[in-house]
Structure formats: C-alpha cells, structure tokens
C-alpha cells in the first residue's frame, strides 16, 4: 500500500543545515559529519529516537484504550455501512445470504440418511450417492435400497451414536457443500454373522441446492477401510451369509441360477473360492468378491432386478450395467474426499475416543438388543451441560465465536510484540543494522503473509504466528509509535501529528482486517474460494515494491502503487457483496481494507503537500540568509544542492578548508541553531531526527 510513512524526501535539509557558530567553533569538531554513519534512514527511525525508551504507564494504557475503542467502533461501522448502506439490507439476511440460506435449509429439511421413508423429499432421479467401498447409486430408489441394507437381515440394529458435526465447505447461491461427521453403532445378527457389536465413524459430504426446494444432488459417504475389512472379511464371512446368498439366488433368481449351471453345493463352493473383499484392498466390495454378492443378495431378496449382480459369470442388469465382476470401476477415499475432509473425520474420532487409524471400536454385545441413540441418551446423561450460553449457538455461530477469539488473539499478540520490542530492544536507539532489519521485515511481508494465507486456507494453525510476524513486521512498533508520535510529540507541528495518527489508525485497521480474515479461514467460517483469493492478491502485490520507497525512483514507486491500488479497489468493490454473503464477517473484512487504504491515501497526500512546501520554504530561507558569510553560503549550496558525498576531497572549485568547515557546520547544526528562525529550526530538528 502506498502510504505516507517511510518516504524519504527528494530534498533533504540534512545536507543543508548550517549552525550560526563562529569559525573557531566550526573547527572544534572537524570531520565529525564524515565520521557519523551515513545511510538512508527511514522516517520510522525518527519516531523511535523521538519516543525514546521511556513511556509512562498512562501513555501506554491511553493508547491501548484508544486502540480498543477504534477496533470496536470501526468494525461495527464497517458492518453497518456494508449491510445497510452499500447492500441496503432490504430482505431477510438468511434469504439474501447464501451461506445462511444453505444452513437454514439443511436444518429445516431434517436430512438424515437413515430416514429412508423421507428420501423422496430430499432426492430425485438425478441424485447420486458414492461410496469408495461399494460404488455409486443413482436415484432416490437405489439410494434408499442401499441404506436399507444397513437395517436389513444382517444387523440387529444400526443407528446414530452421537450428534452430527456439521462443517460448511462451500456455501454459494448455486450450490451448498457441507460435511457431516457422526458415529454409528451396529450389532451383527448372530443368525447370519458373528455376534459382535461395533461403533464406527461415518462422514458424508452433501452437495445440495435450496432453490426452489431443498434437493440433494450428490452425497459422498466415507467409512473406515478397517471397518470394511472386518465386516466382510470376518463378521459376515460366515456360513450363514453364504447360505443366504445361495438360497436367495435359487429362490428368487432362477434365470441367473440356471445360467451359472449351479447346484446348492456348487453355488457354495464357488462362493467360498471368492475373496472376501476386493483384491485392491481398502475393505471394498464393488468387484468380484463375497462381500459384493452378500450385499446384493439382500437387495435381490426384495427386488429381482439385482439378481444379475449375484451371478458368478458376468450378467448385464436392466440398466445395462455389470456389477460384482472383475473390471468393475472402483474408487479410493481420496477420490471422493479432500485431505481437509478426511482430517475432519480423524479429529472427530479423537474427540469421541476412537482410534484415528481404524475409526472404530468394539461395544458390548446384547443378546436382547435395544438400541439407545444420542437423543435418548442425552435425556438422562445431560445435567448442567446445556446451561452454558454457548449451547444455544448454531454450529456456524460457534465458528464465528471461535473466529472472533482468534482475531482478538492475533491483534493482542501483535500489539504486545510491538510494545515488547519498543521497550526492551529498541529503547530509543537506532543504527544501520536496525535500519536494515526494518527494511528486511518490510521486504519479507509478501512472502510471509502469503504463507500465512495458504496455511489458513489449509486450516493449519501455524498461520497464527506467521501472520503476526508478517503484519507486525517482526515486532517493530509501527502502530504504537505512529499513535505515540501523533498524540504525545508536542515538538511536531499539528499537521504532521495528524498524519501520524492517520497512518497509525490506518495500519491498525489494515492489520485487524487481515487478522479477522485469517481467523475466518482457519475456522472455515469463510471457506477458501476464488473470490477470497481474488481480492487479497493485489494487496500482496503492492508490497512487492516496498523497498522502492527508499530509492531515487519515487515517481515510479508512486505510479506502481496507484495502479495496484486501482486494481485492488476494483476487485474489492466487485466482490464485496459476494464475500459479505458468504458470511457477514467477509463484508467487514473487505470494508475495513478499503477504509484503511483510503486513510493511507489521505495521509500520504497531506504529507506530500506539507513536505514539499516545508522543504522549499526552509531551503529558500537558508540560502538567502544575509548573516551567513560567503564561505558558509558556498558550503550550504554545495552540501544542500549537490553534495551526496561528504568527503572534503570532492567538489572542485571550493577551498578544502571551506569544505571541511561546511562538514563541521552541518554536524554542529543540531546543537547550535540559536540564530535560526523557528521554522528553519523545526525543519533542522526533524531532519536530524530522521
């Protein structure tokens, strides 16, 4: 961002400051200026040396109070302006906001994959359910048929153990994508399989729309490969299941039975020769395996359309498909789920006491099974648990609460780091090494901020320290010293103090907006999307050229920054409504970034005008002051207009003694300026501090 701070002026009084001392005084400290460290100091160093190492507790707490007030006020105003002025909140937020509409519709639908009697409400003929272990099912009827398998003859019960954990992945007007994780509890029917009871983690990612009605377009289902291997390889790899498959084929699928030239004994022998699960592993039963036929036998017992799937030789069904044969297309969990979605499953498993590797655990087997789900359990297990005010928050509201907590943590850490570096390390001193470190901190901002942004989109909490390092620039007290200079430096003129306050407020708002964005991305309150990345890139690009402000290419720097600012604001305004509709914090973030950049431009414009006027005025008065001798005038003109090398051996045409006197006069000007006019004196002081 092209702000007003750290822009070195084109004309520096540092090279034209002459004290009013005598010639004898001038020779008392020869070559003192030549011995001083010569480097292009930033204006930030002026604020460090002016503030010194002493700051009263009253001053520090006053600045903290001001910062707190500014953050609360500005963020509240940003929401009000974006919501009610720019977007004219004329409709209900839940209706106009796609994110709220998605989650509201999901809650209202009461969607539950185990409620098969309501599938016609949620699915249509184009809906698809995919499982890596068993394949794809299309249409409400096929999906319903598969789910009924879970409550079929092989199981005593199959139900939900815990309340669902809902994580929004992408919530737009065109499509809502939500991940739902829970745990199921089931018990094998001892008439068919081994008498075992198990609990396992199940994850579903729903792709649905809300207009004109709630409709699930696609649902991907994940269960642990370990549960598939155990279910089909052990618990249902029994004589009871084998008999059920062959008996169903013989009774309900005569044509298939005859086509395979089967007898009861041959059917069982052929079945025994098959692998329990797919040879690719992973607990899949989509290819030529016992598990595939055991599952489809439960379908064929009710619907003869599934009879071809029991055949030991390839047979085409009424839809022209061949199942449970070699060459059947299968998929892996990573084909259906992102790394983030799979991590959600592991996190949920750990929270509920499951192994993150197997995602399952054994439970007590009941000879007279009566399943108690989480709703019934909560009636007698919950005591004061639901009395906490947070229990009334929806999942999205809780994510917002969490994101705001992260935002406060980032801002407090950044400001605390500034105070620590200021009072512990800098202590009012500045040298070339500190200057170089300050420039390095600015130069590394694009890389470190991009890294933090990428970590946040990956939901990696290392983004927190990285964004503090990036925005607060290794702890250099940028915000605190701007505010301290503007409020407490009474040696400065009024306008420069106003500029410092504007820069301090602008930087505070800018960093706060970035911190809120990182918190929202980490918690998935604002899911990573193209629009979020699009509006952030121009800001990072502006910081590519930060070191140009210390060069002689000031004009080029200004042009580049202004062009990038136009590009940023173009992106910000055209995406403002969309990021606000993802979640209202998105509107606050975009609004605050715009406001911070406007403050920077106002401060920068004021500073450029004031600096240009002051430099010209002081230069003119210095060069025309009658009290200077001709020798002093020569030294002033040389070191004020031309002198860039402070060695007495330069500038032919001027006597070496005069050159040395000029260097000495410049060095003494800070301490000996009693005869200078007040305006010139202030200019000299500011330039020497800088």
Protein Blocks (a to p, Z undefined) as FASTA:
>chain_A
ZZfehiacfbdfklmcccfbdfklmmmmghklmmpccddddfklmmmmmnombdcfklmm
mmmmmmmmmmmmmmmmmmmmmmmmmnopabcfklmpmklmmmmmmmmnopafklmmlmmm
mpcfkbccddfknopcedjklmmmmmmmmmmmkbmbdcdfbdcddddfbdcfkbccdddd
ddddddddfklmccddddddddddddddfbfbdcdfbdcddddfklmmmmmmmmmmcfkl
mmmmmmmmmmmmmmlmmmnopafklmmmmmmmpcfbdfkgnoiafbccfklmmmmmmmmm
momklmmmmpmbdcddfkopaehiehiacddfklmpcfklmmmmmmmmmmnopafklopa
cddddfbdcdddfklmmmmmpcklmmpfklmpcfklmmmmmmmmmmmmmmmmmmmmmmmm
mmmmnnopacfklmmmmmmmmmmmmmmmmmmmmmmmnopaklmmmmmmmmnnnoiafklm
mmmmmmmmmmbcfklmmmmmmmmmmmmmmmmmmmmmmmmmmnomagcdfklmmmmmmmmm
mmmmmmmmmmmklmmmmmmmmmmmmmmmmmmmmmmmmmmmmpmklmmmmmmmmmmmmmmm
mmmmmmmmmmmmmmmmmmmmmmmmmkbcfklmmmmmmmmmmmmbfcfkgoehiafklmmm
mmmmmmmmmmmckkpcfklmmmmmmmmmZZ
